Structures are given as C-alpha cells and as structure tokens.
Amino acid sequence: MVTTADAVIIGAGIVGSSTALELSRRGVDVLVVDKAGGAGMRSTSASSAIIRFNHSTWEGVAASWESKFRWEEWEDYLGYRDLNGLARFHRCGKILLDVPFIPRERMTALFDRAGTPYEVWDADMLAKRVSGIDTGCFFPPKRVVSDEFFDDPHGHLGASYTPDGTVKSYVWDFGDGDTLGPGTTAAIQSPAHTFSAPSPTTTAGCKGGGYLVTFSAYDDDGGKASTTKCVVVT
Ligand SMILES: Cc1cc2nc3c(=O)[nH]c(=O)nc-3n(C[C@H](O)[C@H](O)[C@H](O)COP(=O)(O)OP(=O)(O)OC[C@H]3O[C@@H](n4cnc5c(N)ncnc54)[C@H](O)[C@@H]3O)c2cc1C
C-alpha cells in the first residue's frame, strides 16, 4: 500500500486526473484518492462530452480552445494506444442558444482574443441550419407542473455557433442520375434542379417511391456528413 507521495490529489475526475498526469510527467510522485468507486464517476461521467468553448472567463475559453488540439491527437498526447479504442474526438461543432444570463458579446470578445472561429446566428439562420428547432424564447425554465410551462414564447432566439473544422466541398446526388459538385459555390450550396420525368413509384430508401436525393458535405479532416430526402415528382 502506498503511504507516501510528493502530492496527494483529492478527486479523480477530469480535473484531478489531468493534474495527476501532468504532475507525474514532470517526475512528481502523485497519489490520487477518490471517495467514489473509480476515476471519473461524478460530474465527469455525466458530461455530454462536448468541447464547449463558450465560457465567461478568458481562462475557460483559452483552456477549452487549447484542449481541442489535444483531443485531435489524443492517443499521441497520452502516448497510449488502446486496442479496444480510446475515447475519440468527433468533429461536430456546437450551437449555444442565446440565454439572458450568458451575454453573447462577452463570449465573442473572448473568442476573438483566442482566435476561436464562431458565427452569430439570428432566429432565421438558426431555423435554417437546425431543421425542426423551435426558435421561440421560453426562458426562464418553468416547472412542468406549472401553468406557465404552457405559456407562448416571448420573442425568438438566436445562437452562437462554433464550427469545428471547415467544409471543403458539397456534393448532390439527385437520385435521377444527375449529380452536382464537389464545390462550395452558392450554386452548389443551394442549387436549382429540374427533374425531367415523374419519380419512380418504387425506390430503395423511399417509402411510396420518389427520387432519393442525397446531400453530402466533406470537411477539411476527411469527415463526411450526409442527409437524404425523398422527392416525389408527379
Ligand atoms: C450533465 C452534465 C453535462 C456536462 N456536459 C459537459 C460538456 O459537454 N462539456 C464540458 O466541457 N463540460 C460538461 N459538463 C461539466 C463537466 O462535466 C465538469 O465541469 C467536469 O467533469 C468537472 O470535473 P471535476 O474533476 O472538477 O469534477 P468531478 O468529475 O465531479 O470529480 C470530482 C471527484 O472528486 C471526488 N470527491 C469529491 N469530494 C471528495 C472527498 N472529500 N474525498 C474524496 N473524493 C472526493 C468525487 O467523487 C469525484 O470523483 C457537464 C456536467 C454535467 C453534470
């Protein structure tokens, strides 16, 4: 049993574990103790695992922005290859809806200072970029058992978006043999396409028939995201 150490860290969450790793890399003999059954079992395991750059302090923004680069080379950073696969970083970007107690201008000033790319969206852009979202402002949160919970929204929300990576190209497959792209021009992002014949009544992926239209975006890190829609032409 270990009875001595140069440093004792109480708590083996992400903060205690990271501190222990960095201290031990500097040759410090570290002992980490935790009252839970293992490492990272409290807030750390509850995390949504998103690298959130939106913080109200410079230290928070700078640390999260720097951590993104560590996550991108996580195995190299740890110096460890796990055959079962370590936690991996999925590039996805993040949207923070406007809330009154997190002033957007304060965050964007810190993004400017750190060099963190961001976009500020109004409600129209939010609805365009996040299909199906209700942009109504229902703040503050209400108890579901209260009458106020069913109040109509007051005003509409914008958002700040921190993309991760950049789109290199878009490609369309209209399902009728025609394709468009790769490219990033406005004509490729929002193309006009004419189907020259009614859509087939049986199409794999389209219940009830239609043209299976596929839109794909490729980023600068080899990532790809696609979405499909069935278009019925009569
Ligand atoms: C639902 C949820 C979602 C989140 N999503 C995100 C996200 O997407 N992105 C993000 O960046 N952050 C997110 N967070 C925040 C993030 O999870 C925390 O900021 C982070 O995990 C805190 O790490 P920590 O090491 O300080 O705390 P913890 O992980 O809670 O670790 C503290 C450890 O200390 C131990 N401990 C406490 N007291 C004692 C004691 N007296 N003796 C011994 N051990 C003790 C506890 O058992 C625990 O293991 C989220 C948090 C929650 C709850």
The ligand as a MOL file (V3000), in Angstrom:
LIG
                    3D

  0  0  0     0  0            999 V3000
M  V30 BEGIN CTAB
M  V30 COUNTS 53 58 0 0 0
M  V30 BEGIN ATOM
M  V30 1 C -24.9910 16.7060 -17.1440 0
M  V30 2 C -23.6550 17.3800 -17.3600 0
M  V30 3 C -23.2220 17.6040 -18.6590 0
M  V30 4 C -21.9990 18.2510 -18.8730 0
M  V30 5 N -21.5610 18.4220 -20.1670 0
M  V30 6 C -20.3610 18.9980 -20.3850 0
M  V30 7 C -19.8470 19.1150 -21.7040 0
M  V30 8 O -20.4610 18.6850 -22.6750 0
M  V30 9 N -18.6520 19.7120 -21.8800 0
M  V30 10 C -17.9290 20.1900 -20.8100 0
M  V30 11 O -16.8390 20.7190 -21.0440 0
M  V30 12 N -18.3670 20.0770 -19.5470 0
M  V30 13 C -19.5550 19.4860 -19.3160 0
M  V30 14 N -20.0090 19.3550 -18.0470 0
M  V30 15 C -19.1900 19.8460 -16.9590 0
M  V30 16 C -18.0550 18.8460 -16.6680 0
M  V30 17 O -18.5780 17.5400 -16.6190 0
M  V30 18 C -17.4110 19.2090 -15.3120 0
M  V30 19 O -17.0040 20.5580 -15.3420 0
M  V30 20 C -16.1990 18.3570 -15.0530 0
M  V30 21 O -16.4700 16.9800 -15.2150 0
M  V30 22 C -15.7290 18.6310 -13.6410 0
M  V30 23 O -14.6230 17.7990 -13.3860 0
M  V30 24 P -14.0600 17.6890 -11.9490 0
M  V30 25 O -12.8830 16.7590 -11.9890 0
M  V30 26 O -13.8130 19.0510 -11.3970 0
M  V30 27 O -15.2540 17.0980 -11.0600 0
M  V30 28 P -15.7830 15.5840 -10.8930 0
M  V30 29 O -15.7600 14.8070 -12.1630 0
M  V30 30 O -17.0780 15.6650 -10.1720 0
M  V30 31 O -14.6780 14.9630 -9.9700 0
M  V30 32 C -14.5870 15.2670 -8.5990 0
M  V30 33 C -14.1990 13.9910 -7.9040 0
M  V30 34 O -13.8890 14.3090 -6.5390 0
M  V30 35 C -14.3670 13.2580 -5.7230 0
M  V30 36 N -14.5060 13.8140 -4.3860 0
M  V30 37 C -15.2180 14.8890 -4.0110 0
M  V30 38 N -15.0580 15.1150 -2.6940 0
M  V30 39 C -14.2240 14.1570 -2.2500 0
M  V30 40 C -13.6970 13.8450 -0.9630 0
M  V30 41 N -13.9950 14.5940 0.1100 0
M  V30 42 N -12.8660 12.8190 -0.8770 0
M  V30 43 C -12.5610 12.0520 -1.9570 0
M  V30 44 N -13.0340 12.2840 -3.1800 0
M  V30 45 C -13.8510 13.3320 -3.3260 0
M  V30 46 C -15.6770 12.8470 -6.3770 0
M  V30 47 O -16.0310 11.5280 -6.0410 0
M  V30 48 C -15.3480 12.9840 -7.8570 0
M  V30 49 O -14.9150 11.7580 -8.4400 0
M  V30 50 C -21.2240 18.6950 -17.7810 0
M  V30 51 C -21.6600 18.4380 -16.4690 0
M  V30 52 C -22.8530 17.7770 -16.2590 0
M  V30 53 C -23.2860 17.4850 -14.8370 0
M  V30 END ATOM
M  V30 BEGIN BOND
M  V30 1 1 1 2
M  V30 2 1 2 3
M  V30 3 2 2 52
M  V30 4 2 3 4
M  V30 5 1 4 5
M  V30 6 1 4 50
M  V30 7 2 5 6
M  V30 8 1 6 7
M  V30 9 1 6 13
M  V30 10 2 7 8
M  V30 11 1 7 9
M  V30 12 1 9 10
M  V30 13 2 10 11
M  V30 14 1 10 12
M  V30 15 2 12 13
M  V30 16 1 13 14
M  V30 17 1 14 15
M  V30 18 1 14 50
M  V30 19 1 15 16
M  V30 20 1 16 17
M  V30 21 1 16 18
M  V30 22 1 18 19
M  V30 23 1 18 20
M  V30 24 1 20 21
M  V30 25 1 20 22
M  V30 26 1 22 23
M  V30 27 1 23 24
M  V30 28 2 24 25
M  V30 29 1 24 26
M  V30 30 1 24 27
M  V30 31 1 27 28
M  V30 32 2 28 29
M  V30 33 1 28 30
M  V30 34 1 28 31
M  V30 35 1 31 32
M  V30 36 1 32 33
M  V30 37 1 33 34
M  V30 38 1 33 48
M  V30 39 1 34 35
M  V30 40 1 35 36
M  V30 41 1 35 46
M  V30 42 1 36 37
M  V30 43 1 36 45
M  V30 44 2 37 38
M  V30 45 1 38 39
M  V30 46 1 39 40
M  V30 47 2 39 45
M  V30 48 1 40 41
M  V30 49 2 40 42
M  V30 50 1 42 43
M  V30 51 2 43 44
M  V30 52 1 44 45
M  V30 53 1 46 47
M  V30 54 1 46 48
M  V30 55 1 48 49
M  V30 56 2 50 51
M  V30 57 1 51 52
M  V30 58 1 52 53
M  V30 END BOND
M  V30 END CTAB
M  END
